[in-house]
Amino acid sequence: MHINSVTFHPERYPTKKVYPFSLPIFHKTKTINFDLPITIFVGENGTGKSTLLEAITLACGIHIWRQTERGSPQHNPYEDQLCKYITVEWQDDRVPGSFFSSKIFQHFAELLDEWAAADRGQLDYFGGKSLTAQSHGQSLMSFFENRYQIKGLYLMDEPETALSPQSQIQLLSLLNKMSTAGHAQFIFATHSPILLACSNAKLYSFDDAEVHSIGYESTNHYRLYKLFLENKNEFLNTKNNK
């Protein structure tokens, strides 16, 4: 374990009217404790999971690779400011880490190719092959398998996005292995019922007024997938009758 908790300070928020400070969940939730090597955020889109992941990442001094984006006439100046209003409690000294999302992974893979052009040894940290020369799923697994052997704090936003069910099971096995080794701590958000089944994991739901722990089989994701698989025809008939 590298970090023990994150505490919110809503009394210091610069506004209550603009996202993410407009989300009630960031006002009602006081502290999230990290009791196990793996912590999983689960909930519907727009509930604040990804925003909190990025805020924790930045508060821990971990760089988020971002490709330069075009300006938007509706740019939100508060979008990435939550990190300034949370406190992360470290167990001991700070450790390095990384933030993963499929949105920024391609940009990182292209940067790695540029570095490798000058120093081929850079690829050794990621399995010895260019990440862009592999399928998206293969490149992700190469990244995970090599990066997560290093001591650190690792945050992931929906890592299942480009992974087949079989690859998700591979990642699940890798997370279980790395978490029991004692050198790595993982915090991630997912919609995948496969990844939600992680052992050594504590699940937090974002679907209610405040963040709270939840059992695997109590998550809406698990229950919906189970209901669909057991009653597929009923779902399809309902859809066709509309």
N, C-alpha and C positions, 0 to 999 in steps of 0.2 A: 504494500500500500504506500502510495506517495502523497496523496491528498486525502484528508479526512472529511472535509465538508466544504460547502459553499453557503454563505449567508447573504441574504438580500438586505438592502438598506433603502426601502421605499420612501422614507422620510426625506431622503436626499435627491430623489429623482428630479430632473430639471423640468419635467412636464408630466401630466397625467392624460394628456389628450392625443399624444402621438405615439405610434408603435415604435418600440416594444413596451414603452412605459404605460401604454393604455391598456395592456393586458391585465385583467384582474388577478390572474394567477401569480404575477410577479409582485403583487401587493399583499396577497394573502399568505403566500409561502414565505416562511421565515428562514429556514435552514434545510438543506438537503445533505444528509449524511452518506458517506461512502464507506460502507461496512465490509464490502467484499471486493475481490480483485476486479470484478466486472460489474458495471452499473449500466442499466439499459433504460433509456427513455422511450416510452410508448404513448401514442395518442394520435388523434386526427391531425391533418395538416392545419397549420395556422394556430396551433396551441402554444407555440413558443419553444419547442424542443430544439430545433436547429439554432435559433437565436441564442438560447442558453448555452448550447455546446460551444458556439463561437465565442461567447462572452467568457466562458471558463478558459478556453484556449488562450485568448488574449490576456486574461488576468494572470495566467501562469507564465506569460512571457514566451509563448510558443508562436512561431510565425505561421501565418496563413497565406499560402501561395495564392495570389490573385492576379488574373490577367487584367490589364488595363481595359476598362469598359468605357463606352461612350457616355457622355453626360446625359442626364435625363431632366426634362423640365420639371418633373415631380420628385426630384431627389429628396430623400428623407435624411436630414442631418443627424438624426438620433439613431439611425438604424444600427450602427455598430458601437453605441455608447454604453450599453448595459454593463460592459466589463468594468467601468469606472465606479459602479454602484453595487458591486458584490465583493465579498471578502473570501478568499480561498485560504483554508487552513492546511498547511503542509505538515506531514508527519515528522519529517526530518528536513534535510537539505533539499533544495529544489533539484529536479532532474530534468533532462531534456525530454522532448517528445515530438509529436506530430499531430496535425489535423488532416483528416481525409474526407473528401467528398468527391463523388464522381464528376461533379461540375468543374472542379479545379484540377483533377488528376491528369487530364490530357495536357493541360498547360505545363504541369510539372514534368511529365514524361518528355515533352518537347525540349524543355530547358535541360533536362538530363542529357539528351542527345547532344546539345550544344556543348555542355561541359565535357562530355566523353570525347568529342572531337579534339579537344586539347589534352585530355587526360583519360585514356581508355580505362584506367583503373577505377574510374567513378562507377562504371557498370558493375564492378565486383560486389558492390554493396546491395545490388538488386538482382543477383542471380547470374551476372555476367552477360546478359543479353539486353539489347535495347528494348525498352518497354513498348515503344511504338511499333516494333517489328513483330509483336505478338498480337493475338486477338485481345479484345478488351478484357475479357474474363481472365485469360492467361496472364496478361500484364498485371492485373489487379492481384492475382494470387502470388505472382512473383514478388510484387511489392510487399504484400502482407507477410509472406513467409520469411523474407530476408530482413525487413525493417523491424519486425516485432521480436526478433531475437535479442535486440539491444535493450538494455535497461532504460525504462522511460515511462512516460504518461502518454497514452494514445487515445485520441478522440476521433470518432468516425460518425459521419452523417449519412445514414441510409447506405451502408456499404453493399447491400444486396442489389442495388440498382442495375448493375450490368452482369450479375452473376446468375447462372442457371441454378436450379435447385440442388444439383449435384455439387456445384462449386460452393454453394452456401453451406452445405454439409461439411465440405473441406474446411471452410473458414471457421465453422462452428468447432470442429475438431482442433484446429490450430489455436483458437482462443482458449479452449479448455486446457490445452497443453501449456501454452505460454502463461496462463494465469496461475497454474499450479506450480510453475517453476519459481515464482516469487520475484521476478525482476520487472514485471510489467503490470501496469494497471490500465484498464480499458473503460472508457465511458463512451457510449454510442447510442444513437437513435435509430430505430428500425421499425418497419411495418411487417417484416418477415416473421411468420410464426416459427420458422426453422431456427433463426437466430435468437428469437425470444426464448427458446428452449435451453439456452446456455446454462451449464452448471456453474457453480461458483459465482452466480450472478444475483443481483438485487434489481428488481424491476420497479420503475416509478411511472405512474400514470399521470398524464397531463390532461385528462379528459374531464376533470372536475374543477371545483373552485380553487383548489390548491393542489400542489404536487403531493402525491401520497404513494406509498409502496403498495404493490399489488401482486397477487400470485399469477403464475403463468396461465393457468386454465381459467382465470377470472378476467383476463384481458379481452376487450372487445374483438381484437384481431383473432385470437385463438377461437373464440366462440363463434365468430362469423364464418371462418374457414371451416370449422368442424360442421356447422349447420349446413353450409353449402355442399360439402362433400357427402354428407349423409342425405341431403334432400335436393340434389342437383336439379331434378326434373321440376320440382315445385318452383324453384327460382326461375328456370327457363320458361315455364308456362306462364308465370306471373308477368315476365318481361314481354312475352309474345302477345299477351292479352291486352297490353296497354295500347 
